[in-house]
Each structure stands twice: as C-alpha cells, then as structure tokens.
C-alpha cells in the first residue's frame, strides 16, 4: 500500500513539473521552442531508453532475486556499469557522426563546447538511472520515488534560471544539466544501498563478466527495439513534420501531444501497473482471464469516456493554462487526438494481454508495422490535408491497431 502511495505521488510530481517545463518553453520561446524541446528530449530519450526501458529492467530483476548470491550480484553490478559506458560511447560516436543534422540544437555554441555540455550530463544521467534501478531492486520505494522525481524538478529549476535570457540552446542545455546533476544527490542518499554491490576486483574475471553481460544483453535488446520502433520512429516523424510544416506549425501538434502524454502517463503508471501483473497471473486460467478482461473493460470504458470528454470540453482552457494563447489553434488538433486516445487506451490494454502471453516478438513486430504505416499515411495525406494529416493518421492508426489486436486475441476475449 505504501509503495502505491509513493508511486502515485511521484507520478503527480513528474507530470506537474513536465508541464512547468512546457509552460516555460511556451512562454519564452513560443511554438517553435516547444517543438525543439520535444525534439531534444526525444534525442536524449533514444539513449536513456536503452538503459531505463531495457538494461535496467534486467538490473532490477537480477539484483532483486533472493536466490542469486551477493558475489553474482556484484558481478551483475559491474556488467551493468560496463554496458552503460558502452551505450554512452556509442551515443558519443553517433552524435559526432550526425553533427550536421544536430545544428538546430547548437545555436551559437562551438560544437566541442555544445558536445561537452550535452554528453557529460548525459553520462551522469545514465549512471543516475542505473543507481535508481538498484534502489528499486531493493524495494526502497520511498527513496526510489524521491530520486525518480528529482531530475525533472532540477531540470525545471535550471530552465527557470536561464529562460529570461531568451537563448533556447542554453535552455535545452539547462534541461539536460538538471537530468545529469541528479546523480550527485542520488549517490550520497543511496550509498548504503549501492555499496552492498560494489565488487571486489580480485573476484572478477572475464568469463564471469561475459556471462552476466550476456544475460543483461537480452534486456538491452528489448530497449533497442523500443528505441528503433518508438523513439527513433517519432524522431524521424518530427523531422518530416518540421521540414513539411515548419517549426511553429509542428509546435501546435506537439502541444496536443503533450496534453495527451500527460493523462496517458497517469493511466500507464496507475492502472496498467495493476492490470499487467493480474493478467500475467491469469494466463494459465483462460476462463478467469476472459472474465477479468471483460470486467475491466466494462469498468474502464465509461471512466475513459468521461475523462476524455472533460478533456475535449476543456481543451481550449487547457491549452491556455499549460501553454499560452498562441497555442489556441491547436484546439482542433487536440480534439482529434482525444478521439484517437480512446482507441489508444484500448490498444494499451490489449497490448498488455499480448505481452503477458509471452508474444513479445509479435508485439515488437506490430509496433514496427504501425510506425511504418503512420509514416506512409502522413506522407500521402500531408499534401492534401496539411497539418490535419497528423491527427487523421493518429486516429486511423489506433483504430486499426485495436482491430488487429482484437483479431489476434479473439480466443482470449470471446467464449469458445
């Protein structure tokens, strides 16, 4: 019960400070500023997702396993550090190679100076995420919740300090600095937990490390699939949007997406964390699984309709409150997004059933198909419908995904 309360508080803080960051960029840098913030966060997110949504899942799994002895856990700790450093070095290489494509972020900074201010905090952020995963593995939920919100709070604070200078590159670097500097608060607060896993160098060997790296690499592969079929896909889509519609027009779409992400994050971190384990436990009992899924849908669908209806009716007020009046033209886009989000929530429920059944590869494949389909639809519709092609694609893709997942899971949802 306590862990749920701390998780809920952590979610509330993260959502609030994310919107504060959006507000700061909207007020000081306008529509174009919000677009560049989203793109910069997406760029950093491609690196941190490898760790946070892949590698660190394995860290939590192995370090929380009571059947694994302390020496082996120390080896997993060492392997985790090594893999994080490899992720960082690969990220450095990719940034240097793609420098020309990143000029919109560098402003008046020399490339070496900009690279230093990006990569050093990024390394610190990766190590911070690793430390937080270790805290989570030891079930220290109060500390985990605090540390999990610290980086977004510090990012908002640093952006607030520099936003008045009207230098968007400086504001983006301030965001990144807040993400990284959290490490220096995490280390002393979590040291008692972390020190247990510090290895004795004489007990380490290449063979042992290779074994642990191989086990963690399976989780790294999951993170890589998320990056390729989600983060990188969104990055390329935004690149196309900026080239086709311009920074300001893309900013209207990003505003609609930010509001959608806010209530989606709440849904994922409150309901789905309960739904998925329950579904996973009922997989061997098809009749009970079917009954539970339908009971959940009957309870949830009315709540989703009420929540989204409120968002629809208050969408103009939300745009003014969370951004400013210059974002009001996004109201039409947001209306489409809210309609699509009804099907998105159903998609999330069905996807969790698919993953619980162990069909992870099929899920990843479908993610790739729907991302590719989204690209194709936007490309085909943008000449005729302009910016409206984006929400039209959003709604159509999620309706199709629900139909496809419904067909795949029909035996689990319908009586034989």
N, C-alpha and C positions, 0 to 999 in steps of 0.2 A: 504493500500500500504506500509506504513512504517513498519507494523508488518511483512509483507512478506520479506522486505529487511533485517530486523534484523534476521529473521529466517534463511534466506539464508546465511548471514554472519556467524551465529552461526554454521550452518552445515559445512561450509568451514573450520572453525577453528577446530571443533571437528574431522573432517576427517584428517586434516593436522597433528594434534597432536597425533591422534591414530597411524598414520603411523610413526611419530617420535619415539613413544614408541616401535613400532615393529622393527624399524631400530636399536634402542639402544640394544634391546634384541638379534637381529640377529647378530650384530657386536660383542657384548661382550660374548654372551652365545650360539651362533650358532643355529643349527636346534633343538636341544633338549630344548634350552632355550625358543624358540618361542612356542613349544608345552606346556611347563609348564606355560608360561604366559597365553596362551589361556585357559588352564585348570583351572588356578587360577581365571581368570576373570569370567569363567563360574560358578565356585563355588560361588563367591560373587554375581554374577548376579542372581542366583536362589533366593537369599534373597531380593535383591533390586528390582527384577521384581515383587515380591508380592506387594511391595509398589508402585513403579514407573508405572507399567503397569496395576495395579489393583486398590488398595486402593486409590491412589492419583487421579485417574480418577473421583472417587466419590467426593473427596475433592473439585476438581475444579468445578464439576457440582453443588454441593450444595452451595458452597461459592460464586459462580458467579450468583446464582439465585436471581434476584431482588425481587421476591415475598416472599422470606424467610426473616424473621426479624433478627435483629442483635443478639438477645438473642439466637435464634435457631442456628445461625451460630457459635456463641461462643461454643455452645454445640457440634456441629459437629467438631470444632477445638479440643475440649477436647477428644472426642471419637477417633479422628484421632491420637492424641498423644498416647492414651492408646493402640490402635491397633498396632501402630508402636513398642511400647515397648513389646507387646506380640510377635510380629514377631521376634524381637531381642532375646527374652528369648528362644523361640523355636529353633532359629538358634544356640544359645549357646549350648543348650542341644544336638542337632543333631551333632554338631562339636565334643563335648566331647565323645559322644557315638561312633562316627566313627573315632576316633583318629588314629587307626591303618591304615585306608585307606588314611590318610592325611599325612603320614610320608614323602612322597616325597617333601612336601612343607616346612617342618620344619627345614631341614638342621641340623646345629649344635646347634640350639636353644633348650633350655629346653621347654617342652610342655607348661607349665604355662606362660613362657615368650612369646612364639610364640602366644599363645591364646590371651594374653593381647594386643599384637601389632596388632592382626587381629580384635578382637571383639570391642575394644573401637573406633577405626576409623570407623568400620562398623556401629556402633550405631550412630556416628556423621554423617555418610553419609546418613543413613535413615532419620534422622531429617532434614538434609540439603535438601533432595529430597522433604520432606514434606513442608518445607519453600518455596522452589521454586514453588511447586504446588499452594501455596497460592498466591504468586506473580502473577502467570499465571492467576489465577481466577479473579484477579483484573485488568487484561488487561494491566499490566505494561510490555509491550513487550520488550522494550529496556533493562530494568533491568533483565527480565526473560532470554533474550538471553545471556547477560553477565554472569549471575550466572550459566546458563546451560553449559557454556564452561569452567568455572573456574576450576572445579575438574580435567578435563583431562589435562589442562595446568599445574596445580600444580603437578599432577602425573608425567608428563614428566620431570618437573624440578627436583623433588626429585630422580627420577631414574637416571637422568644425574649426580646428585651429588654423587651417590654411585656405579654406574655401573663399574667404574675403579677398584673397589675392587674385582671384579670377584666372588662375592658371590650372587648367584641367589636368595637365600632366602631373603637376605637383599634388593635386587632389587624389589622382589614381595611385600615385606612389605612397601617399599617406594612408590610403586604404590598405595597400599591401604591407606597409610597415606595421600597422595595427595587427594584422594577421600573424606576422612573424614575431613581434616583440613579446607576444603572449608566452612564448617559450620561457622567458626569463622570470616569469611569475609562476608558471607551471612547475618548473624544476624544484624550487625550494618547497612549494606546497606539497608536491607529490614525491619528494625524495625518499621518504621512508618506504613507500610502495615500490619505487623504481629500484632502489639499492638492493633489494632482495634478488633481482635478476641480473645484477652486474656479474659477468663471468670471471672466473679465474683463468687467465690466459694460458696457463700450463695445461689446463684440461681441454682446451680447444684443439681441434685437429681439422685438416682439410676435409677428411672423409665425413666427419660428423656434421660440419657446416654444409657440405654438399647435400647431405640427406635432409637437413632442415630447410635449406633453400628450395629444394625440390618440392617439399610439402607446402611451403608458403607460396611457391610459384603458381600452384593451382588456383589460389585465391587472387593472385596478381593477374592471372588470365581473365578472371571474371571482371576485375576492374578495367582491364584493357578492352573487353567487349563493351562495357558501359561507356567508356571514352569514345570508342570508334562509332558505336551506333547511337549514341546520345549526345555527349558533349561536343564532339568533333562535328557531328551532323548539324547541330544547332549553330555552331560557329560558322560553318560553310553557308548555311541558310542565311545567317545575318549578313555575311559578306555579300551575298547576292542581293539581299534586300537593300543594303546601303548603296550598292552600285546601281541598282534599278530605281529605287525610290528616293534616295538621298538620306542623309543623317537625320534630318528633322522629321520627315515622314515616318521613318523607321522608329523614331522615338515615340510616336503615337502608339505604334504596335507594341513596343516594349512596355509602355505604361499599362496597357491592358494585360499584358503577360505578367507584370509584377503583381498586380492585384490578384490574378488567378493563382500565381505561385504562393501568395500569402495564405489563402484559405486551403489550397491543396497541401501545403506543408503541414498545416494544422490537422487535416484529415489523415495524412500519412503517419504522423507521429503520435496521434491519439487513438484512432480507430484501427488502422492496419497493424499496429504493433500487437493488438489483441487478436485481431481476426486471423492473421497468418499462423501463429502457433496453434490456435484451436483447429484450424483446417488441417494443418500438418498432422495433428494427433488423431484426426478422424479419417485419414486416408485409408487405413485398413478396414474401416466400417462404412461402406458405401451408402447404406440407407441412412445412417445418422448424419453423414456428411451432407447428403442431399437435403435432409430436413433442416440442418443447421444453416445451409446456404440460402434456402428459401426464406427461413425465418429472418435471417439477416437482411435480405433484400426487402422483405415486407416492412421491416422496421426502418431501414436506412433510406429507402427511396423517398418516402414522404418528407423526412428530415432534409435530404439533399434538395428536394424541390422547394421547400420553404426557405432554406438558406440561400440558394441561388436566386430565388425570386426577390428576396430582400436586396441582394447584391445588384440585381437588374434594376429594381426601382430606385435604388440609391446610387447608381453608378456615377452620375454627374457630381454628387456631393463627395463621393469617394475620390474622384479624380482631383477635385479642388483641395480636399483635405490632405491627401497623400502626395500631391504634386503641386500644381497651381493652375490658374485659369487658362493658361496657354495650352493645357493638355485636354481641355474640354472636347475638341474634335475627335478624341479617342473614344468618346461615348458610344458611337455606332459600332466601332470595332469591339469594344468591351461587351456589347450586347450579344454579338456573335460568339465571342469567347465563352460567355456564361452558358449559352445554349450548348456549345461543344463540351463544356466541363461536366454537364450532366452525364454524357456518354463517357467522358474520361474517368469519372469515378466508378462507373460500372466496369470499364476496362480494367481499372486497378484491382477491383475485387476478383474478376475472372483471371487476371494475370497471376494473382497470388495463389489461386487454386492450382493453376498450371504449374507454377514453381514448386508448390508444396507436393505435387505429384511426381516431382523429380524430373520434369521435362524442361530443364534449364536451357538446353541447346535449342529446342524448338522456340522457346521464349526469345532467345537472343536472335534467332533467325527472323522471327516475326518483327522484332524491333527494327532490324535492318531493312526488311521489306517495306514497313510503314514509313520509315525515314526516307527511303528512296522514292516511294510513291508521293510523299509530301513535296519533295524537290520537283518531281515531274509535274505535279498539279500546279504549283506556284509558277513554274516556268511557262506552262501552257496558258494559264489564266491571267498572268500579270499584264500582258499587252492589252487585253480587252477590258479587264476589270480594275486594273491599277492596284492600289493598296488593299482593296476589298478581296483580292485573291488570297491574302493571308488568312483571314478568318474563315473564308469559304473552304479553304483547304483544311483548316483546323477542325471544323465541324465534320466535314466529309470523312476525314481520315479516322476520327474516333468512332463515328457511326459504323464504318466498315470494320474497324478493329473489334468492336463489340459483336458484330455479326460473325466474323471469323472465329473469335474465341468461343462464342456460343455454340457454333457448329462443332468445334473441336471438343468441347466439354459437355456436349448434349447428353452423353450417357451418365455423366456425374450429376447433372441437374434435373434430368427428366426420368420419371419412373419407367422401368423396363416392362 
